[in-house]
Each structure stands twice: as structure tokens, then as C-alpha cells.
């Protein structure tokens, strides 16, 4: 056992009560500095520990920990489930794995190198989120790959509604919002065979902010969580339901039967947005009109030389932001 594990056991036995640094050091047979380092690591992993002046350290609540057993008991899909505490990136682990024909899902309590779209860093603090990646060999062709992210977004909304009991909304194409803030991002990667038109390996990474966490100042104003306090629901139960929903909806990618629900949940339709082409620094005001049958976003430009013109935007070509953050719905 490590000092960190021993200290956690000690704090659990005294939950709600402060244990002094010296008392913990004496009981564990280590230095006070070792206790302080262990407390720092536990806080980084999401454990609710308060440092009380002249009193010591107090575990204020039993943490909601992701465990293999808790997740697996509610999974009904035919998939290998792996749960880890801390990883660099669940997508990278799945990508590097040799999982054959059987699908696999890796779930982590914390990521140190999580990635979003366009290589952006995805903040993944411990104890407050779910970081999960699926590895699959789908039966559909490359032509259907643009719909994978959209289907996964619907699956997230369904899982959240079933476990947490709240309705979330989608910002085209891959972000989930609740209470006007982003609570989930999705990153889909694929390895394809260009000769056969078959997707050899499909990787779907999903990061969900379950409870309030510590976010950098540059994203703190737009990052939210599904609940306002830790332990409001079981992360293991949500992870299991997410696995069930994702595995199920992948069967609907070819017939696109989920698009009706995707459109209903897409809150930007009818709103003014800014189109930001990835190849430039320009922001072009536009109105989001519709989700096309091929997954593209139909917009009408509102200013400049293209004012009045309509265009269908494709996944990966642009990023968008709302003209007025107040347009993000309260649910």
C-alpha cells in the first residue's frame, strides 16, 4: 500500500472529522511532508479534502469513484470494459491497443493529456468527470463516418436524461450543453482502408463534466457540469448507460434514424452565430437554419459580400460560436 492509499483509508474512517498532519504521520509511520504530498495528490484526483487551520485534514464526503465492478454490472452491450484511475488519454490508449474484432471501452477517472478537436487540450480533472473512449470495427463504410459524432452526441443526451434526469442540448456538431454551458465534448477518430472504403478502427472519445471542478480561467466562464455538487448521481451508472446507448445507436448510423432527435436537441437552429473558417481569423455573422440530411449545417450569411447567400457547412471545416451567449437555453 502507498502513503496515499493508507491516508485515504484513514480519512475515510474519520469522514467529517479533521485528522492532524502529525497524527496522520504517526499512525502511518511517515513524515508530515509525506502526508502533505499525499493530500495534494488526493485533491488532484478529485477527493473532497479540506485543509483546516490548526485542525488538520478532513474528508468531507465519500467520493463517487468509478470502479470496474460498478460499471460492468449495468452494461448490457457486448463489449470489453476497462476502468482506470489516471491515464494520459483514453483515446490514445484505445488507439495503441490490440483489441481485435471485439469492441473495447476504456474509462478513466482522470486524464493528464486529454485532447479535443483540432488538437486542443481537454481539461480532465479527477473525481468530477467521465473520460471514456470506444474502440470499434463498424460494418458501415467511410461514407457514413460523418454521422458517428452526431449519433454519439444523441447517445450522450439519452444517457444523461436516463441517469441524471435532466435534458441536455447539442451545439452542432459535437458539444453538449446544459444550463447555458458546455458539459461534454466528443472526439471521433478513424483508421480507414482507402481501397475497400471500410473503416478498420473507429475510436469515439467522450469527456463529460459531471460535477463542479477546477477549470483554467480561459474556459471557466463557459464550462459547466451536469450537477451542482459531487455525488448527485453515480458516475459509474452514467458510464454504464453511456456504453449501452453508444453501442446501440451505432446500429442506426447507416439509416440516420437519430437525425430527427439530433435536430430537436440542436439549440443553435434559428439563432445568429458566427462562422469562423479554420483557415483564417475572420468571423462571419450568419443564421443557423437547418441540419441537412447529410449532417451539414445550413446557414445564411448576414453581413459582408456574402450577405443573403446560403451555404452548407461541413464537419471539420468551421467552428462556430453563438452571437449571444444568452441564446443558450436554460433546461
Buried (B, 14 or more C-beta within 10 A) or exposed (E): EEBBEBBBEBBEEBEEEBBBBEBBBEEBEBEBEBBBBBBEBBBBBBBBBEBEEEEBBBBEEEBBBBBEEBBBEBBEBEBBBBBBEBBBBBBBBBBEBEBEEEBBBBBBBBBEEBBBBEEEEBBBBBBBBBBBBBBBBBEBEBEBBBBBBBBBBBBBBBBBBBBBEBEBBBBBBBBBBBBBBBBBBBBBBBEBEEEEEBBEBBBBBBBBBBBBBEBEEEBEEBBBBBBEEBBBBBBBBBBBBBBBBBBBBBEBBBEBEBBEBBBEBBBBBEBBBBBBEEEEEEBBBBBBBBBEEEBBBBBBBBEEEBEEEEBBBBBEEBBBEBBEEEBBBEE
